[in-house]
């Protein structure tokens, strides 16, 4: 057995099936031209008659949009404090800590920060949430439950970092096992220039042939579209019902604390935030978010957290 030189050529045997499509391609082209002529002949002959659903649904549409605007129109201001933010957490490197009392102090200081032009003004209410933990995995678990319902970007980043740090603590002593190079893998035929050119050339014609092979009528297409719309609506309703059922059966979580403050200005809200009993320094991994806005604007989140 000897080594033979390589001669690149078109794979005639492997692409013989392409020639079998020539007759169908020619037929499809003629059918497309005939279809265009028939459609031009139907102009002015066909008309539509909208049913009574559109007029009856206008009232429900307006009521739904108004309810959404009232519920979500007054968006409260949001401030997030996590131990991973620059200058906030204590510690060195990627190991950052923030106890619950220090977290409250950071939130209170931001309420009266005169250098922040985006801070809320006037008489407002405040809703404060504390996510408490003694380890990274506990903090990540508490953040994950809240981020599932309201994924605030800063809290999502804190959750991911806490999850990575928790996994690092458990996996840093594991020695990975790797096979020697090189490794077996599948031949990337999809990257072959011949196959890519053939696929691009025949994709459109094959799609046309498939549409004719389906042998469907406009009425059946419309019926299928209506069925898909109904199924999609049922799936959306089911997801909403499942989420509502999950929240109705929820249990109290001691690792997430919440408190409603106000009404008052920023100085008064700061004093209210620091008053009363608060979690102690035993919660060394803590993150928090404070929402400041009107009572109506906070009603959605307040009801969601059980206040």
N, C-alpha and C positions, 0 to 999 in steps of 0.2 A: 504494500500500500504506500503510495507516494503522495506528496503534497502537490496539489494542483493550483495554478494561478487563478485568481478571481477575475471573472468577466461580468460586469454589471449589465443586466439586460431586463427587458420587460417580462414579468412572469406570465407567459401566455397560457399555460395550463391552469394556473390558479385563478386567472381572470376570464376564463372562457364563458362564465355565466353572464358577463356583461353583454356579450353579443346576443344573448337570448332576449334581452329587453328591447332590442331595436324596434321590433314590430309593435310592441306595446307602447313604446314611446311615440312612434308615429301616430298610432291610433289615439293616444291621449292628446297629442297636439291638435289633431283634427277635431276631437270632441271639445276641446277648449274653445276653438274658434266657433264651432256650432253653438256652444252654450252662450258665448258672448252675443251672438246674433239673436238667439231666443230671448235673452234678457233685454236686449234693446227693443225687441218687439213687444215686451210686456209693459213698457213705460206708458203710463196713463190708463192702463187697463185694471191694475190692481190698486186697492185702497185699504186703509186700516180703519178700524172702528174701536177706539179705546173703551174698555169696560168701565163700570161704575166704581171700581176699586180705587182708581187714582184720585177721584174727587173726594171719596169718603176718607181716604188716608191722609189728606192734607191737614185735617184738624189734629190727628194723632201725631203727624210729623212735627207740626208747630209746637204742640204741647211737649213732645219729647225733647226737642231742641231747647225750648225755654227752660225745662227742668234741668238739663245738662248745664246750660249757661248759669242758672242760679246756683247750682251745686258746685260748679268748678270755676265760676267767673271770678270770685275773690280768692286769688291764689295767695296763701300766706308766705312770708319770708322764712327761709330755712337756713340754719347754721349747724354744721356737723363738726364735731371734735373727735378725733381718734388718736391713739398713741403713736401712730405711724406718720403723723404730720410733722413737718419740720419745726423744731422748736417747741413742740408740745410734749411728747413723751420723754420719759426718763430712761437712761440706759445708754449703751454704746452699740454701734453697728446696727445690725438688723434686729437685735433684741431690745425692743422698746416696751416700756410699761407706763401705765397711767392709772392711778388709784381713783376710786369713785369721788372722794372729797376734792381731789385736785381737778378732776373732770368738771365738777360743779363750779369750781372757782374759775376755770377757763371759760365756761359758758356764761357765767355772770359777768366776767370782765368784758366779753365781747358785746354784751348788751349795752354797756356804757362806753364803748370805744368811739371817741369823737373823731378819730382819723378815718373811720370807715364811712364813706358816703352812701353806701347801699344799706345801711342799718335802718330798721323800721322807725317810724316817727309817729307821735301822737298816742292817744289812748288805744291800747291794744290788749288782746288776750295772748297767752302763751301756753303751749303744750310741750312739755319736756319728756324725752324718752331716754332712759339709761340702759345700756347693754352691759351687763356685769359678768365677770368671769375671773377665775384664778389661773386659767391656762388658755393657750391660744385656741385649742379646739372648742372650749366652752364659749369663748367670745365668737368664734366663727359660727357655732350652732345658733346662738341667739340672733346674730345678724342675719343668718340665712332665713330664719322664719319670718323676719320682718321684710327682708328684701324680696321674698317671694311675692308679697302683696304690694309693696311700694319700694321699688329698687332705686333708692337715691344713689347717684354715682359714687359719691365719696364713701358711703357705707358699703357699696358693692366692692370697691377697691380694698377697703379694710377687711372685708370678709375673705376675699381671695388671698390677701397677704397672710391673714391669720391661718387660713387653711394650709398654705404653703409652708409656713413656719411649723405648724403642728406636724405636717407630714415629714418635714426635715428632721424633727426631733426623733421620729420613729425610724426613719430610713437612713440616717447618716452613718449608722454602724453596719449597714448591710453592704456586702461586697458584690457588685454586679457581676453576673456571668455573661460572657460574650464569646461567640465562636470566632475562630481564626478567620482572617481575611484571606481571599475574597469569599463572598457569600453567594449562594444560589438565589436567583430571582427570576421572575417571569420575563420572557422576551417582550419588549415594548413594541408590538406590531403596530399599535395605533400611531406611533411616531414615524413609521415608514413613509417616505415621500410618495411612493407609488400609491399606497393605500389612501393617504390623505387626499391626493389629487382625485382619485377615483371616487372617494366618498363625497367630496365636494361637488363633483360633476353629476353624480347620480342621485344625490339627496333630494333635490327638487323634483326630478322625474319620478322617483319612487314614491314621494308624498302624493303626487298627482295620481299615480296608479293605485295607491292605497285608497284614495278618496273614491275612485271609481269602483274599486273592488268592494267597498263597503255597501254600495248600491242603496244608499239611503235617500230619503225624500225630505224636503224642507219641513214637512209636518212632523216627521219622526225626529228630526234634529231639534225642532222647537220643543217637542215633548221631552226629549232627553235633557235639554237645557233647563226646562222647568223642574224636572226631577232632580237635577244636580243642585239647583238653587234651593229646593226644599230640603234636600239632605244636608246642605251646608248650613242652612238656618237651624235645623234640628241639632246639628253637631255643636253650633255656637250656644244654643239654648242649654244643651246638656252640659257643656263645660261650665257655664255660669251656674247652673243648678248644682253641679258637683262641688264647685268652689263655695257656694253658699252653704251647702250641707256640711262641708268640712269645717267652715268657720263656726257654724252653729254648735258643733260638738267639741269646740276647743276647750282646753284646760288652762287654768291660770299658770303662768310661767314666772317663777320667782326671779329668774335671771334677767328679766326685762321689767323695769319699773317705769311708771309714767305718772305725770302729775300735771294738773291744769292750774294755771295761774291767771290772775287778772280779775277785772280790768285794771289798767294802769299804764303809766309811761315806762320808758326803759329803766329809769332809776327805781321805780316802784316794783317793776317786774324782777329786777336784780335782787332787791331785798327779799321779795317773796321766795325767790329761788333758793336763797341761802338759809331761809328760816326752816325750822322744824327738823325732825329726825331725817337723816340721810344715810345711805349705805356707807360703811366705814372703809378703812384702808386695807381691810382683808381682801377686797376686790381689786386686785392689782392689775387686771386687764380689763379696762373699761372704755367704752365709747358712748357718745351721746349725740342727740340731735334735739334742737329746740326750734319749734315753729311759732312764729309770731304773726298774728293777723286778727281779723275780726272774729267774733264768735260764730258767725255764719260760715266764714271761710274755713274755720277749724272744725266744723261740725262733722265733716266726712271722716277725717283722721281720728277725731275724738271718739266717734262711734265705733270705728274700726278697731281701736285699741281697748274698747270696753269701758270708757268713761261716760 
